[in-house]
Each structure stands twice: as structure tokens, then as C-alpha cells.
Amino acid sequence: MVPSTTEQVQQHPVLNNNINVDSSAYQTVKTVPLVIIAPVRDEADLIRLTLDSMVRQTIRPVEWIIVDDGSQDATPDIVREYAEKYDFIRLVQRPDRGFRKVGGGVVAAFKYGVSQIKHQDYQYIAKLDGDMSFGPRYLEMMFDQFANDEKLAAVSGKVFREEDGKKIEEIIIDEHVAGQFKLYRRVAFEQIGGFVEEVLWDGIDVHTARMKGWNTLSFYHPEAILMHHRLMGSSDKNVYRGRLRWGRGIWFMGYHPLYAIASGIFRMREKPFIIGGLLIIAGYLQAAIKNAPRYDNPEFRKHLHQWQLAQIKSLFSKSKTK
């Protein structure tokens, strides 16, 4: 039997802080020492889904900073509308660079948001995209995971998108954490040095955390689903360009060649079928041929290769036992 929201809130040590009352919903809402930063650009069509999901949470962050990264649509106006009703929401704006810069641009906007934090005694920090929706107990369930594992650095639910009336999972392994809503324990986040301003920032951070002795987790539960309302990798021009960029990104990150090829083959079963995986491999090989720059951390690459080769070995071991 799943305990009630009130019971879970009472059991959780970090939820016994300030209590706010949401008069619009006529329910008691707990505030946790969490700061969420959401870099957004031209999300007017989708950001209400994210805003509505957050204001309906059974627990709330002490501060939610939405960084408008040069939107040309109504995104800032929509955020202001919600900020007038909810005091934990705050809009900050950066000058328009003139284009959407994926990867590094997102992290740069996130870092700008960090510089604007008012509640400096926060214990958790999260990066959230502006095209997501999630159930009212999402944050509550994430904090349950933190309570159960003191070595847990970062956590998320599993990511899905709707397609032809069905929920299709955007597959990530359990040791990875969804970049769309990445929730960190502050001490771990600061220990890894935060996010790097590169395309594969959301892979580098997880492996760095594990290299430093932390655990990372994404898990499935019906009430911990993240709905992504844009096909992953399609925010810049189109998904094909996104898959090539993905391949160049895993080269930069330091993927072992065998794992890079295996990853491309695995992604062939996702949209765009076959071609998407081939483009990932092509992007990786293109970067390798050009001897493109790589993440300058030999210790990290060594740890990454060991982990990746162990994953491949485990996969073959499982196939032999079947």
C-alpha cells in the first residue's frame, strides 16, 4: 500500500521545514531547501505545462529561477503571469545571443541562474527544461530517494513522450539521470564542479559523480514519470542534426569506440529509426577523423572507459547465459 502524501511528508527529514499554504488548492504545501533553475528560450507553446506541474507539487522549492535566454515569443510574459501568483517563481533575463545554443548555451544560462540565487542556504539544486510535465508527487518521490541513500548525488524519474496516444520511453540506463530534470544534492554538485559548458554536460556530470564515490539514479514509478513534449535532440533545427551533434558530443566526452558504436546501434530503434543511430556513429567518427578536442580530464576518460567496457562485457555475459 502506498502511504498518503501527508504520511510521506511527515516521514521525510528534509520536509519538516517551512510550510506554505496554497490557497488556490486549499492544501498544505511543504517547502524544501531546493533551488530549481530552468533555462528557457522560445517555450511559449509548452512552458505552461511545466509551470502548472510545478505549482501542483505536494512539496515546492524555496526558489525557482526561470532564466529567459533571449526568447522572441511570449515566454517571459507567461512566466511573469505565474510569478505574480506564486512567490517562489522568479524570472531573470539574459541578453539575446540571436540563436538557440544547445548544450553549452543551456549550461551558461543555468550558471547565470546560479549567480542569481537569493536563498543561499539551499541543500539541493536542480536544472529543469521548459518543455516538461510531471505528476504532483514527482518531487516528493525524488526526495524519498535522497532519504533512502545518503550517497545519492542525483536522481530523476524516467522520461517519456506521447506518440499516437501512447507513452514512449526515451530510454536511459538506471545509472544515468535525465538531463531534462536533474536534481542534485548540493554537496555532491559542488564536489564535481557543477556542469561543463559542452553538449554532453549531462553525461559528464553523472560519470564524474560516480568516479568520486557517489551514486546516481533514474527510476521508474507511475507517479515519477517525466513527460517530454519535444523529441529529444530536436530543439536545434531538426532531429537529424541533433543526432550528428550527439555523436560529436560522445567523442568530446571520451567514449570508447566500441561503446560509441554500441550506443549508435542501440539508438537505431528510436525515432528517427535506423538513421538516427547511424548519424550518431557518423558524428563520432567524423570528430575522430578530424581529431576534434576532447574533454581534458584523463582520469575521467580512464574511469569512463573502464565502466563502458564493463557494461559491454556484462551484456555479452548475459547473452551467453540465455
QUIDA-V340277 format. One line per field, one symbol per residue. ss: DSSP state (H for helix, E for strand, C for the rest). phi: phi as a letter, one per 20 degrees, with the letter a starting at -180 (. if undefined). psi: psi as a letter, one per 20 degrees, with the letter a starting at -180 (. if undefined). A space follows every 10 residues. Layout:
ss=???
phi=???
psi=???
This chain:
ss=CCCCHHHHHH HCHHHCCCEE EECCCCEEEE EEEEEEEEEE CCCCCCHHHH HHHHHCCCEE EEEEEEEECC CCCCHHHHHH HHHCCCCCEE EEECCCCCCC CCCHHHHHHH HHHHHCCCCC CCCEEEEECC CEEECCCHHH HHHHHHHHCC CEEEEEECEE EEECCEEEEE CCCCCCCCCC EEEEEHHHHH HCCCCCCCCC HHHHHHHHHH HCCCEEEEEC CCCCCEEECC CCCCCCCCHH HHHHHHHHHH HHHCCCHHHH HHHHHHHCCC CCCCHHHHHH HHHHHHHHHC CCCCCCCHHH HHHHHHHHHH HHHHHHHHHH HC
phi=.effgfffff fefeeedfdd deffdlbfce ddfcddccfc bldgfcffff fffffeffcc ffbcedeeen fddegffffg gfffecfeeb eccdffeoae dfmfffffff fffgfdfeef efdcbcdcee cdbaffdgfg fffffffebf efebbbeedc ceblmdedfe fcfffecgff bdddfgffgf fenmeeecge gedfffffff fenedcbcce bgecededeb ggndfdmaff fffffgffff fgfogfgfff ffffffffed ffgmffffff fffffgffff lfgcgebgff ffffffffff ffffffffff ee
psi=ppqrggghgh hphijkcqpq pnhhilqppq pqmppppnpq olkhhihhgg ghggijqhqq qhpooooolk qjbjghhggh ghhhhoiipp pqqqqpiirp orehhghghg hghhijphni jqiqqqppqk kqqqrijghg hghhghhioi jogqqraqpq qpoljqoppn pqrhirppih nopqpghggh hijbqqmrgk hjhggghggh hjjrqqppqp qhjkpoppjp ppjjhnfrhg hhhghgghgh gghkqqgghg ghggggihjq ppqfhghhhg gggghghghi lqqromnhgg hggggggghh ggghghghhh i.
